[in-house]
Amino acid sequence: MNKFLTCLCTLTLLLMAFQPLVMGSPILLPSKDEGIQMFFASQPEDPVRIVQAAFSADNALLDARLENKGKLKIQLYRLAWAVVKKEDIRLVRGEMLPVPQGVDTSALFDVPTHDIPGKGDLSKHPTGIVFYVAELQFQDGSHWEADPKKIKKEVSGMVK
C-alpha cells in the first residue's frame, strides 16, 4: 500500500509540473530583452470572455478556456489581441474559427487557437499583449463583436 501511495504522489507531482500555464493575472513571459506582460481583457458586459489559457515555449497561445455568460450557444469565435509597445496599441484579429464539434458552449468551454499572437508581433518586443474575444457567431444566427474603442481604453490602463 505504501508503494502505491508513493507512486501516486510522485505521479501527481509530475503531472502538476507539466500543467499548462494558467493566466488569471499578469504573468511575465521571457523574451529576448525583457518580459512581456500578458493579460486578458476583462470584458464585464460582453457575452463571452477568456478566463484561462495555455502557452507554448515561444509565447504562442495554444488554447483558451472561454466563459459564456449568456444563454446562446456559440458556433464560431474569433480571438484577438492588443499589442502594446510604449504608447502604441495595435489591435490584431485572429481567424474566425468553428467551435470544435461536440463542445458544449453554454458555460465554460475550451477552444484551440492558431498562432496567437503571431511571431511578427512577438519579434517586435512589445511591452505587453492583451487577449480578448473579438467576435462571435451564435447558433441561432445572431452575431456579436467587441468594441475596439472599449478594448483600447481597457488595454491602456492594464499595460504599463
Secondary structure, DSSP 8 states (H G I E B T S, - for coil): -HHHHHHHHHHHHHHHHT-----SS-EEE--SSS-EEEEE---TTSSEEEEEEEE-TTS-EEEEEEEE-SSS-EEEEEEEEEEEETTEEEEEEEEEEE--TT---SSEEEEEEEEES-HHHHHT--SEEEEEEEEEEETTS-EEE--HHHHHHHHHHH--
